[in-house]
Amino acid sequence: MNESKSQQIIHCPQCGENKVKGTASAFKSILALGIFTCVTIIGLPIGIILIISAFVMKHSKKRLTFHCQECKHEFKVNTNTYDDYLKAIGQ
């Protein structure tokens, strides 16, 4: 098996597959959009709101939600499993 360690940690409880995607990429996307929006004077308030919402989302329980890419099941993992996952992907 040529799986990465992060793929061995979280599996879908419905189908057992390890092809899952978390919400961590949403944080990076919203943060990048907020920073890009702050470039203009008009976009500054919107950019600040996006940056604040990105950090609120990063520290909320929503970050524990994963989506299976095979069966489209949405599920949550406990905090310890999520911390192990972050260590495995190097964050």
RODO-265984 format. One record per residue (C-alpha): residue in one letter; z, x, y. Coordinates in steps of 0.05 Angstrom, whole numbers, plus 32768, in hexadecimal, padded with zeros to 4 digits. Layout:
RODO-265984
aZXY
...
This chain:
RODO-265984
m800080008000
n7FED80198044
e801A7FEC806E
s803F800380AC
k808B7FFD80AB
s80897FC480DE
q805E7F9B80AE
q80937FA38078
i80CB7F8680A2
i80B37F4080B6
h80917F108086
c807E7EC8808F
p80B27E9C806C
q807C7E68805B
c80457E91803C
g80657ED68034
e802F7EFC805A
n80417F368087
k80097F2880BA
v80367F0E80F1
k80327F15813C
g806D7F12816C
t80717EFF81B5
a807A7F4681CD
s80317F4A81E2
a803B7F0E8210
f80707F358237
k80407F6E8243
s80077F408257
i80317F188289
l804F7F5882A6
a800A7F7782AF
l7FEF7F3882CF
g802B7F3682FE
i80217F7E8314
f7FD77F74831D
t7FE37F348347
c80137F598375
v7FDA7F84838F
t7FC67F5083C3
i7FF37F3383F8
i7FE27EEB83E3
g7FF17EFA839A
l80347F1C83A8
p80607EDF839E
i803B7ECB835F
g803F7F128345
i80897F158351
i80937ED3832C
l80697EED82F1
i80907F2E82ED
i80D37F0A82EE
s80BC7ED882B9
a80A47F11828D
f80E97F31828E
v810B7EEF8283
m80DE7EE38247
k80EC7F28822C
h81377F1A822A
s81337ED28210
k81387EBA81C8
k80ED7EAA81C9
r80E07EF381BA
l80FB7EE78174
t80C17EB78165
f80877ECF8139
h80457EAF8124
c80267EBB80E0
q7FDC7ECB80E8
e7FCC7EB180A3
c7FEC7E6C809F
k7FFA7E6380EA
h80447E5680DD
e80747E638117
f80B87E7E8104
k80F47EA28121
v81177EE08108
n815F7EF58113
t81717F2A8147
n817F7F618114
t813A7F5980F4
y81197F588138
d813E7F98814C
d81267FBA810B
y80E07FA3811B
l80E37FC18161
k80FC80038144
a80C380048112
i808E7FFA8148
g80AE802C8176
q80C7800181AF
